[in-house]
Amino acid sequence: MSQPDGGSAFPYIPRASSGNLDIRKQTPGMSLRDWMAGMALQGFVTIPEKLMGVMHTNHNTNLAEAAAELAYAFADAMLAQREIQP
């Protein structure tokens, strides 16, 4: 089973001066879930009327919160789909 957040989307392991990977300085980068939500958010802001519908359905008055909620819902659905074996 994979990690709930999809694991690291863009991990970074710098090379030491010797050319070997320096694991001590590894940074995980953003999670795959965060990356997917960000990609979904890019599409949502191009169609604000859809976000207005989400705001109305969820009784939310903050456009940014509605967009973030919807973006993470899409990201969670994409991560769940990855778990389904063909």
N, C-alpha and C positions, 0 to 999 in steps of 0.2 A: 504494500500500500504506500502511496506517495504521501508527501507532506500536505497538510490541509491548505497551505498557502501556495502550493505548487513548487516550493523550493526557490532557489535564487534564479532570477532572470538573467542577471549580468554580473556573475561573481568576478572578482578581480584578484589575481595573485601576481604581484610584481616579481620581476626577476632580480635576483641579487647580482652584485657586480661580477660574480663568477659565472653568471649565465644560468644558474640553477634557480628553480622556483623557490621563493622565500615564503613558506607557509605561515610564518609568524606574522606577516603583514597582510594576510588575506582579509579582504572585506567581502561580505556576501552580496552587496548590491541590493537592489530592490527585489521584492518577492515577485514571482510570476503573477500572482493575484493582483498586486498593485499595478503591474505593467498592463495586464489585460484590462483592468478598470480604467486606466488612463487612456488606453486606445479606444475603449467604448465611449468614454467621455468626449473625446474629440468628435465623434459622430453626433452625439446628442446635442452639443452646443450649436450644431448647424441646423437643427430642427427644433427650435425652442417651443413650438406649439405642442410637440409630443411631451416635453417636460412639463408644460402647463397641465396636460392631462394627468400626468403622474402626481403632480402637486394636488390636483383636485381629488383624485382617487384616494390618496393617502392623507388628505386633510393637512397638508404641509404648506406653509406659506412662504418658505424660503426656497428660492429657485436653486441655489447652490447645494443645499442639503438634499433636495429632490434628485438633482443630477448625480450627486455622489452615491446616494442610495441605489439608484437605478444602475449606475456604472458597476458597482460591486455586485449587484444581483446578476448582471451579465457575466462578470468575471467568475462568480461562483458556479454559474451554469456551465461555463466553458471548462472549468476545472473538473466538475462532476462528469461531463461528457468524456473527458480524457480517461476517466477510470473505467468506462464501459469497454469491455473487450469485444472486438469485432467478431 
